[in-house]
Amino acid sequence: MIDETVEEIQDMQTHSSSVVAVNATRALEDLLDREFATAEEYVRALERNGSVLRRANPSHASLQNAVREVVTNVTDADPETVEEAKELTQEQIDTVVSRVESAKDRAAENAVEHLADGATLLTHDYSSTVLEALEQATAAGKTFEVYVTEARPRYIGRKTVRQLADLDGVEPTLITDSANGYYLKECDRVIVGMDCIVEDTLYNRVGTFPIATTANELDVPVTVLGSASKLITEGFVFENEFRSASEVMPEPAEGFDVRNPAYDATPVSLLESVITDEGRQTF
């Protein structure tokens, strides 16, 4: 399960950072079915596999924090038996997963009042928190028109628009990434998720920065949704991921390079607000 989860994370089979954090944390349950001679041997295996999961994507702050918390709390407890260590691991996994999932739900709930009925929105990439906010808002009777960028080269926006198409009250439209400036003029708000915010910089799927810059130029407010655990003030250095050139073009690149960064950096000064499970922060 751990190896499969690592592969899924590296292949970006799961696009929501909160879902990635939950899956990575749950993967540690694989150790509960293995045999260990001593508690010390178990803890070493927990630390080793926790490191493997965290290395699968060093840029995922929520993944890093969730897995680290489980491993650290079990290690610091210094369990005397394997059974005690396993019980503590399960307790810590359940606690962390519950907090991640409830934080996403509360962030979405907090966003609903700031999504005006009848608004035209633009979103980028795939965010389970954004989708949850729109689901809650439409359940309350609100309606929206939503432009969704493709989020090339993996076309993650297609997953978003398909899910939005199933929501009563949402009229979604898929657009190419480079068309965002054309359609932003019609929009009342940009709403996106986040990988993390480190000090004064938002890190999110590549393409977020030009959308925020254009929106700022057109006086369209940009709102970011996510768990408060993704707001980091110290102790974390974001590491961008440069993915395979084959995602951009399948044929060999002859005589030129292909660059494929997964994330970009957006100054928070371009944002109107960040809404988390702890409330709304404006800039």
C-alpha positions in Angstrom: 0.0 0.0 0.0 2.9 2.4 0.8 4.7 1.7 -2.5 1.4 2.1 -4.4 0.6 5.4 -2.6 4.1 6.7 -3.4 3.6 5.9 -7.0 0.2 7.6 -7.1 1.6 10.7 -5.5 4.6 10.9 -7.9 2.3 10.3 -10.9 -0.1 12.9 -9.6 -3.0 10.5 -9.9 -4.6 12.4 -7.0 -4.7 16.2 -7.6 -6.1 17.6 -4.4 -3.4 18.3 -1.8 -5.7 17.5 1.1 -6.6 14.1 -0.4 -2.9 13.4 -1.0 -2.3 14.1 2.7 -5.1 11.8 3.8 -3.9 9.0 1.4 -0.3 9.3 2.5 -1.3 9.2 6.1 -3.6 6.2 5.7 -0.8 4.4 3.8 1.1 4.1 7.1 -1.7 1.6 8.2 0.1 -0.9 6.0 2.6 -1.3 8.8 -0.1 -2.4 11.2 -0.4 -5.7 9.4 3.3 -6.5 9.4 5.2 -8.5 12.0 7.9 -6.8 14.1 10.1 -8.3 16.8 10.4 -5.2 19.0 8.8 -1.8 19.4 12.1 -0.2 18.4 12.1 -2.2 15.1 8.5 -1.0 14.4 9.3 2.6 15.1 12.3 2.5 12.8 10.1 1.1 10.0 7.6 3.8 10.7 10.2 6.5 10.4 11.7 5.0 7.3 8.3 4.6 5.5 7.2 8.1 6.7 10.3 9.5 5.0 9.6 7.6 1.8 6.1 9.0 1.7 7.3 12.5 2.3 9.9 12.3 -0.4 7.2 11.3 -2.9 6.4 15.0 -3.1 8.5 17.4 -1.0 6.3 20.4 -2.1 3.1 19.1 -0.6 3.0 21.0 2.8 -0.1 19.2 4.0 1.4 15.8 3.1 4.7 16.7 4.9 2.9 17.9 8.0 0.4 15.1 8.3 2.9 12.2 7.9 5.5 14.0 10.1 2.9 14.5 12.9 2.0 10.8 13.0 5.6 9.6 13.0 6.8 12.2 15.5 4.0 11.6 18.0 4.5 7.9 17.9 8.3 8.2 18.3 8.1 10.7 21.1 5.7 8.5 23.0 8.4 5.8 23.2 6.1 2.8 23.2 7.3 -0.3 25.0 5.6 -2.9 22.9 4.8 -3.5 19.3 1.1 -3.7 20.1 1.2 -0.3 21.9 3.1 1.3 19.0 0.6 0.0 16.5 -2.4 1.2 18.6 -0.8 4.6 19.0 -0.1 4.8 15.3 -3.8 4.0 14.4 -5.0 6.7 16.9 -2.6 9.3 15.4 -3.6 8.4 11.9 -7.3 8.7 12.7 -6.7 12.0 14.5 -4.7 13.6 11.6 -7.1 12.4 8.9 -10.1 13.6 10.8 -8.6 17.0 11.2 -7.5 17.3 7.5 -11.0 16.3 6.3 -12.9 18.5 8.8 -10.7 21.5 8.0 -11.5 21.2 4.3 -15.2 21.0 5.1 -15.0 24.1 7.4 -13.0 26.1 4.9 -15.6 25.3 2.3 -18.4 26.3 4.6 -16.7 29.5 5.5 -16.4 30.4 1.8 -20.1 30.0 1.0 -21.2 33.4 2.3 -18.5 35.1 0.2 -19.7 33.5 -3.1 -22.5 35.8 -4.3 -25.6 34.2 -5.8 -25.5 34.5 -9.6 -21.7 35.2 -9.7 -19.5 34.4 -12.6 -16.4 32.6 -11.3 -13.1 31.4 -12.7 -11.2 28.5 -11.2 -7.9 26.8 -12.1 -6.6 23.3 -11.6 -8.5 20.9 -9.3 -9.3 21.8 -5.7 -11.6 19.5 -3.6 -12.1 22.5 -1.2 -13.3 24.7 -4.1 -15.6 22.0 -5.3 -17.0 21.4 -1.8 -17.6 25.2 -1.4 -19.6 25.3 -4.7 -21.5 22.2 -3.7 -22.5 23.7 -0.4 -23.4 27.0 -2.0 -25.6 25.4 -4.6 -27.3 23.3 -2.0 -28.2 26.5 -0.3 -29.9 27.7 -3.5 -27.2 29.8 -5.1 -26.3 29.6 -8.8 -23.0 30.2 -10.6 -21.4 30.4 -14.0 -17.9 28.9 -13.7 -15.0 29.1 -16.2 -12.5 26.3 -15.7 -9.0 26.4 -17.1 -7.7 23.1 -18.6 -4.6 23.2 -16.4 -2.3 21.8 -19.0 -0.2 19.8 -19.7 -2.1 17.2 -17.6 -5.5 18.8 -18.3 -6.5 18.5 -14.6 -9.2 21.1 -15.2 -11.2 18.6 -17.2 -11.7 16.6 -14.0 -13.0 19.8 -12.3 -15.4 20.7 -15.1 -16.9 17.2 -15.2 -17.6 17.3 -11.5 -19.1 20.8 -11.7 -21.3 19.6 -14.6 -23.0 17.3 -12.1 -23.9 20.1 -9.7 -27.4 21.6 -10.1 -27.0 25.4 -10.1 -23.6 25.5 -11.9 -23.1 26.2 -15.5 -19.4 25.3 -16.2 -17.3 26.1 -19.2 -13.9 24.7 -20.0 -11.4 27.1 -21.5 -7.8 26.9 -22.5 -5.3 28.3 -20.0 -4.2 31.1 -22.2 -7.8 32.3 -22.7 -8.1 33.3 -19.0 -7.5 36.9 -19.8 -10.3 37.0 -22.4 -12.9 35.6 -20.0 -11.7 37.2 -16.7 -13.4 40.4 -17.9 -16.7 38.6 -17.4 -15.9 37.3 -14.0 -16.8 38.5 -10.5 -14.2 36.5 -8.7 -11.4 34.0 -9.1 -11.5 31.1 -6.7 -8.7 28.6 -6.4 -7.2 26.1 -3.9 -3.7 26.1 -2.7 -0.8 23.8 -2.2 0.5 26.1 0.5 1.2 29.6 1.5 4.7 30.1 2.9 5.1 33.5 4.5 4.0 36.0 1.7 3.9 33.6 -1.3 1.2 31.3 -2.5 2.4 28.1 -4.2 -0.2 26.4 -6.4 -0.5 24.6 -9.7 1.5 26.4 -12.4 -0.7 29.0 -14.2 -2.0 30.5 -11.0 0.4 33.4 -11.0 -0.5 34.7 -14.5 -4.2 34.3 -13.7 -3.9 36.3 -10.4 -1.8 38.9 -12.2 -4.4 39.4 -14.9 -7.2 39.4 -12.4 -5.5 42.1 -10.4 -5.1 44.2 -13.5 -8.8 43.8 -14.3 -9.9 44.4 -10.6 -11.3 40.9 -10.3 -10.8 39.7 -6.7 -8.9 36.5 -6.1 -9.9 34.2 -3.3 -7.9 31.2 -2.2 -9.4 28.3 -0.2 -7.7 25.7 1.9 -6.9 24.4 5.3 -5.2 26.7 7.8 -2.5 24.0 8.2 -1.3 25.0 4.7 -0.4 28.5 6.0 3.2 28.2 7.0 5.4 30.8 8.6 8.6 28.9 9.2 10.3 25.6 9.1 9.4 24.7 5.5 11.2 25.4 2.2 9.0 24.9 -0.9 10.6 22.6 -3.5 9.1 22.9 -7.0 8.7 19.8 -9.0 9.8 19.7 -12.7 7.9 16.9 -14.4 8.6 14.9 -17.5 8.9 16.7 -20.8 6.7 13.9 -22.3 3.7 15.4 -20.6 4.2 18.5 -22.8 5.0 16.7 -26.0 5.3 12.9 -26.6 7.9 13.1 -29.4 11.6 13.6 -28.6 12.8 17.2 -28.2 15.5 17.6 -30.8 17.6 20.8 -30.6 15.6 22.4 -27.8 14.7 21.9 -24.1 11.2 21.4 -22.6 10.5 22.7 -19.1 7.5 21.5 -17.2 7.3 23.0 -13.7 4.3 21.7 -11.6 3.8 24.9 -9.5 4.4 28.6 -9.6 4.7 31.3 -6.9 2.1 34.1 -6.5 2.7 37.0 -4.1 -0.2 37.2 -1.6 -0.4 40.9 -2.5 -2.3 39.8 -5.6 -4.9 38.1 -3.5 -8.1 39.7 -2.1 -8.6 37.0 0.5 -7.7 33.6 1.9 -10.4 31.5 3.5 -9.6 28.6 5.7 -11.2 26.6 8.4 -10.2 29.3 10.8 -11.9 32.1 8.9 -11.2 34.7 6.3 -8.0 36.8 6.0 -7.9 39.8 3.6 -4.9 41.5 2.0 
